[in-house]
Amino acid sequence: MELYRYRNQKKMRRGLSTGTCAAAAAKAAMEELVRDQFETKVSVRLPGGEQASLDVAKAPDGSFFTIKDGGDDPDATSGLEIHVRAARMDFPPLEEDLNRLHMFHDPEDPRLYLTGGPGVGMVTRKGLEQDIGMYAINQVPRRMIFSSAKEVLDAAEIGNADRFLLTVSVPGGEAAALKTFNPKLGIINGISILGTSGVVEPMSEQSIVDTIEVEIRQQLANGSRSMIFVPGNMGARYVEHDVLPRLGGLRLPIIQISNYVGDALDLAVSYELENVLLVGNIGKFIKLAAGIMNTHSHTADARWEIMVSHAALQGVETPRLKELRQCITTEEMLTKLLEWGSLEPVVRSLLSEIDRHLSARLGDRVPFGLKMYSERYGLLGETPGTGKILKALKHAGGTE
């Protein structure tokens, strides 16, 4: 496995997912159970075909574990021990009893069952890969765990009459989960066993986009097809204190999309949402006027360039444009524009261009609106068509 990636001109170390760790521990646990031996270095095949080698140890309780290493990604689960215990089953459960027993059965191998233990989260809400009441062990990690165990059984020529149960546990997982998105997603009492590629990419953005997708799926499962997208807590506050009161106080799904506006809009199209309202601060949303759909400053800033260009289009004189150029924040720029009597036309110009770029991204597939705020001046304005979206949201929320 290639150990490094280059991000923002830095050499950064890749890590391994909790699913890969669990697969390695499962392989060692099964080796000891059926062969009475195990290797302290275990190789597992990743979903992309690469091989990863992990150090594995035996715990005092008889389980086997490897330590999660997230590489250079800021990962709340790094350093945790991912444990797996293997045991023979004298009386395998009926298929109809699996959910009640919180067990998964390998769809390709009748010999193998999987469950969770302390430190592995349990699903309490719809919209996730697992049913309510099942452990949060995702589909790809389940396949990896089953595949690693199957390798051992096949090598030892264990027949189909035997049945085995693998139990994943994570000491300290319940505390670590509080630093993840799990509580927000309705996963309680532990972390999730994750990994679509088996690898943790340094400074991974995909995990955030995946979380946005999960939240959209959950809201769809609850019957909501109209949603409000906000970049973060500031946008959520505008919704609570301004947008919802204007809609009669009804409750609507609020999805935090962080900086990933473009990805969130793509998901809105993929899941065929009926209406989307974006609500946020000008510091983020001004970038949309230049078609910048990832608003993180590491991707692009361009706030002053965008503001100055729209001010110039509205006739602001060159000496004043130079003053705008020296402002550090968009709030300072707004204050200057207000003093000069140019705030309203410049904001209107920005919103028109934002509307054009969002329309290009969404086409005619998902109706949308956008409301843009300032911490200093409150609601600055909205894109054309937002009034129609607000009416649709009102209807979706049951308010006439």
C-alpha positions in Angstrom: 0.0 0.0 0.0 1.3 3.5 -0.9 1.9 5.2 2.5 1.9 8.9 1.4 -0.1 11.5 -0.5 0.8 15.1 -1.3 -1.7 17.6 -0.1 -1.2 21.4 -0.4 2.5 20.8 -1.2 3.0 18.7 1.9 3.9 15.0 2.1 1.2 13.4 4.3 0.9 9.9 5.6 -2.2 7.8 4.9 -3.9 5.8 7.6 -6.0 2.7 7.8 -9.7 2.6 8.5 -11.4 1.0 11.5 -12.8 -1.5 9.0 -9.3 -2.5 7.9 -8.2 -2.8 11.6 -11.2 -5.0 12.4 -10.5 -7.2 9.3 -6.9 -7.8 10.5 -8.0 -8.5 14.1 -10.6 -10.9 12.8 -8.1 -12.8 10.7 -5.8 -13.3 13.7 -8.6 -14.3 16.0 -9.8 -16.9 13.5 -6.3 -18.2 12.9 -6.0 -19.0 16.6 -9.4 -20.5 16.9 -9.1 -23.0 14.0 -5.3 -23.5 13.9 -4.3 -22.7 17.5 -1.7 -20.2 16.1 -1.6 -16.6 14.8 0.8 -14.2 13.2 1.7 -10.9 14.9 1.8 -9.3 11.4 -1.4 -9.8 9.4 -2.0 -8.9 5.8 -5.4 -7.9 4.6 -6.7 -7.1 1.1 -8.3 -3.7 0.7 -11.4 -3.1 -1.5 -9.2 -1.6 -4.2 -7.0 -4.7 -4.4 -4.0 -3.3 -2.4 -2.5 -5.3 0.5 -2.1 -3.7 3.9 0.0 -5.2 6.7 -0.9 -4.5 10.3 0.6 -5.4 13.7 -1.8 -7.6 15.7 -1.7 -8.6 19.4 -3.7 -10.8 21.8 -5.5 -9.1 24.6 -5.8 -10.7 28.2 -9.5 -11.4 27.5 -8.7 -13.6 24.5 -9.6 -11.1 21.8 -7.2 -9.9 19.2 -6.6 -6.2 18.4 -4.7 -3.7 16.3 -4.3 0.0 17.0 -6.1 2.4 14.7 -3.7 4.7 13.0 -5.3 7.5 11.1 -2.1 8.7 9.5 -1.9 12.5 9.2 -5.7 12.8 9.2 -7.2 14.5 12.3 -9.1 11.5 13.4 -10.9 11.1 16.7 -10.5 7.3 16.5 -6.7 7.3 16.1 -5.0 5.4 18.9 -8.0 3.2 19.7 -7.7 -0.5 19.9 -10.0 -2.3 17.5 -10.7 -5.8 19.0 -12.3 -8.9 17.5 -13.1 -12.1 19.3 -13.9 -15.3 17.3 -16.0 -18.2 18.7 -17.7 -21.3 17.4 -21.5 -21.3 17.4 -23.3 -24.5 18.5 -26.7 -23.3 17.6 -26.7 -20.7 14.8 -29.7 -18.3 14.8 -32.5 -18.4 12.3 -32.3 -15.6 9.7 -35.5 -14.0 11.0 -33.9 -13.6 14.4 -30.7 -11.8 13.2 -32.0 -8.3 13.8 -33.3 -9.1 17.2 -29.8 -10.5 18.1 -28.0 -7.6 16.5 -26.1 -9.9 14.1 -25.0 -9.8 10.5 -24.7 -13.0 8.4 -22.2 -13.2 5.5 -24.4 -13.3 2.4 -21.7 -15.3 0.6 -20.6 -17.7 3.3 -23.0 -19.5 5.6 -20.3 -20.2 8.2 -19.8 -16.6 9.3 -21.7 -14.2 11.6 -20.8 -10.8 12.9 -21.9 -8.6 15.8 -20.7 -5.7 17.9 -19.7 -5.3 21.5 -18.8 -2.4 23.9 -17.5 0.7 22.2 -19.2 0.0 18.8 -22.2 2.3 18.2 -25.8 1.1 17.7 -28.1 2.7 15.1 -31.3 4.4 16.5 -32.5 6.3 13.4 -33.5 5.5 9.9 -31.4 6.4 6.8 -28.2 4.6 7.7 -26.8 1.5 6.0 -28.0 -0.6 8.9 -31.5 -1.1 10.3 -32.4 0.4 13.7 -31.0 -1.7 16.5 -28.0 -3.0 14.5 -24.4 -2.2 15.2 -22.8 0.5 13.1 -20.5 -1.7 11.1 -20.8 -0.6 7.5 -21.2 -2.8 4.5 -17.7 -2.6 3.1 -16.0 -3.3 6.5 -18.4 -6.2 6.9 -17.2 -7.6 3.6 -13.6 -7.1 4.6 -14.1 -8.8 8.0 -15.9 -11.7 6.5 -13.4 -12.1 3.6 -10.4 -12.1 6.0 -12.1 -14.8 8.2 -13.1 -16.8 5.1 -9.4 -16.9 4.0 -8.5 -18.7 7.2 -11.4 -21.1 7.1 -10.7 -22.1 3.5 -7.0 -22.5 4.1 -7.9 -24.8 7.1 -10.5 -26.6 5.0 -13.3 -26.0 7.4 -16.6 -27.3 6.0 -19.9 -25.5 5.6 -21.4 -27.4 8.6 -19.5 -25.2 11.1 -20.6 -21.8 12.2 -18.5 -18.9 13.7 -19.3 -15.6 15.4 -17.0 -12.6 15.2 -17.5 -9.8 17.8 -16.0 -6.4 17.2 -15.4 -4.2 20.3 -13.6 -0.9 20.9 -12.4 0.0 24.4 -12.8 3.7 24.8 -15.1 3.8 21.8 -18.0 5.4 23.6 -16.0 8.4 24.7 -14.3 8.8 21.3 -17.7 8.8 19.6 -18.7 12.0 21.3 -16.0 13.7 19.1 -17.5 12.3 15.9 -20.7 12.9 14.0 -22.3 9.7 15.5 -24.5 11.4 18.1 -25.9 13.7 15.5 -26.6 10.8 13.2 -28.4 8.8 15.9 -25.6 6.3 16.5 -25.2 5.8 20.3 -22.7 4.3 22.7 -19.7 4.0 20.4 -17.9 4.6 17.1 -18.8 3.3 13.7 -16.7 0.7 11.9 -16.1 2.5 8.6 -14.1 2.6 5.4 -15.1 2.5 1.8 -11.5 2.1 0.6 -9.9 0.7 3.7 -7.6 3.7 3.8 -7.8 7.0 5.6 -6.7 9.8 3.3 -4.8 12.6 5.1 -7.0 15.7 5.7 -9.9 13.7 4.2 -12.9 15.7 2.9 -14.8 12.7 1.8 -15.9 11.8 5.4 -17.7 15.1 5.7 -19.4 14.8 2.4 -20.4 11.2 3.3 -21.9 12.6 6.5 -23.9 15.1 4.6 -25.2 12.3 2.4 -26.2 10.2 5.4 -28.1 13.2 6.9 -30.0 13.7 3.6 -30.9 10.0 3.4 -32.1 10.1 7.0 -34.4 13.0 6.3 -35.7 11.3 3.2 -36.4 8.2 5.3 -38.4 10.4 7.6 -40.5 11.7 4.7 -38.8 15.1 4.2 -38.0 16.0 0.6 -37.5 19.8 1.2 -34.5 20.8 3.2 -32.5 23.8 4.4 -28.7 23.8 3.8 -26.4 25.8 6.1 -22.6 26.0 6.1 -22.5 25.8 9.9 -23.7 27.2 13.3 -24.0 30.7 12.0 -26.3 29.7 9.2 -28.3 27.6 11.6 -28.7 30.6 13.9 -30.1 32.7 11.0 -32.6 29.9 10.3 -33.7 29.7 13.9 -34.0 33.4 14.5 -35.2 34.7 11.1 -36.2 32.1 8.5 -38.4 29.8 10.6 -40.3 32.6 12.4 -41.1 34.0 8.9 -42.5 30.6 8.1 -44.8 30.5 11.1 -42.4 28.6 13.3 -42.6 25.3 11.5 -39.8 22.8 11.8 -37.8 21.8 8.7 -34.7 19.6 8.2 -31.5 21.7 8.6 -28.5 20.0 7.0 -25.0 21.4 7.9 -23.0 21.3 4.7 -19.8 22.9 5.9 -17.8 24.3 3.0 -19.0 21.7 0.5 -21.8 23.6 -1.3 -21.2 22.0 -4.6 -21.1 18.5 -3.2 -24.3 19.2 -1.3 -26.1 20.5 -4.4 -25.0 17.4 -6.3 -26.5 15.2 -3.6 -29.7 17.2 -3.7 -29.9 16.3 -7.4 -29.0 12.7 -6.9 -31.6 12.2 -4.2 -34.2 14.2 -6.2 -35.0 16.7 -3.4 -38.1 18.8 -4.1 -36.8 22.1 -2.7 -33.6 23.4 -1.2 -33.0 26.7 0.6 -29.4 27.8 1.4 -28.9 30.1 4.3 -25.6 31.6 5.4 -23.2 34.5 5.9 -21.8 36.6 3.2 -18.3 35.6 4.2 -19.0 32.1 2.7 -21.6 32.9 0.2 -19.8 35.7 -1.6 -17.5 33.0 -3.1 -20.4 31.4 -4.9 -20.7 34.6 -7.0 -17.4 33.5 -8.6 -18.6 29.9 -9.0 -16.4 28.7 -6.1 -18.4 25.7 -4.7 -15.9 24.7 -2.0 -15.8 27.8 0.2 -12.8 26.7 2.4 -10.1 29.3 2.4 -7.5 26.6 1.5 -9.4 26.1 -1.8 -10.0 29.7 -2.7 -10.6 33.0 -0.9 -11.2 35.8 -3.5 -13.6 37.7 -1.3 -12.1 41.1 -2.0 -11.7 40.4 -5.7 -15.3 39.4 -6.0 -16.6 42.4 -3.9 -14.4 44.9 -5.8 -15.5 43.6 -9.2 -19.2 43.9 -8.3 -18.6 47.3 -6.8 -16.9 48.4 -10.0 -19.8 47.1 -12.0 -22.1 49.3 -9.9 -20.1 52.4 -10.6 -18.0 52.7 -7.4 -15.0 54.9 -8.2 -11.5 53.6 -8.3 -10.2 55.3 -5.1 -13.0 53.6 -3.2 -12.3 50.3 -4.9 -8.8 50.6 -3.5 -10.2 51.2 0.0 -12.3 48.0 -0.4 -9.2 46.2 -1.4 -7.6 47.0 2.0 -10.5 45.7 4.1 -9.8 42.4 5.9 -13.3 41.1 6.3 -16.5 41.2 4.2 -18.2 43.0 7.1 -15.7 45.9 6.8 -16.4 46.0 3.0 -20.2 46.2 3.7 -19.7 49.1 6.1 -17.8 51.0 3.4 -20.4 50.3 0.8 -23.2 51.4 3.2 -21.3 54.7 3.9 -21.1 55.3 0.1 -24.7 54.4 -0.6 -23.7 51.5 -2.7 -24.6 48.6 -0.5 -27.9 47.6 -2.0 -26.9 47.6 -5.7 -23.7 45.7 -4.9 -25.5 43.0 -2.9 -28.1 42.7 -5.6 -25.4 42.2 -8.2 -23.7 39.5 -6.0 -27.0 37.7 -5.5 -27.8 37.7 -9.2 -24.4 36.1 -10.0 -24.8 33.6 -7.2 -28.2 32.7 -8.7 -26.6 32.2 -12.1 -23.9 29.8 -10.7 -26.3 27.8 -8.6 -28.7 27.5 -11.5 -25.8 26.2 -13.7 -25.0 23.6 -11.0 -28.5 22.4 -10.4 -30.1 23.0 -13.8 -33.8 22.7 -13.6 -33.7 19.5 -11.5 -34.0 21.0 -8.0 -35.8 24.3 -7.2 -33.6 26.4 -4.9 -33.4 29.7 -3.1 -30.6 31.4 -1.1 -30.8 34.0 1.7 -27.6 35.8 2.6 -26.9 37.5 5.9 -24.3 39.7 7.6 -23.5 39.5 11.3 -23.5 43.3 11.4 -26.5 44.1 9.2 -28.7 41.1 9.3 -30.5 39.9 6.2 -28.8 41.3 3.1 -31.0 39.8 0.5 -32.0 36.7 -1.4 -31.7 35.2 -4.9 -34.6 35.6 -7.3 -37.1 32.8 -6.8 -36.4 32.4 -3.1 -39.9 33.7 -2.3 -41.4 30.8 -4.3 -39.1 28.3 -2.4 -40.3 29.8 1.0 -43.9 29.2 0.0 -43.0 25.6 -1.0 -41.3 25.1 2.3 -44.3 26.4 4.1 -46.5 24.0 2.3 -44.0 21.1 2.9 -44.1 21.9 6.6 -47.9 21.9 6.7 -48.3 25.7 7.2 -50.8 27.5 5.1 
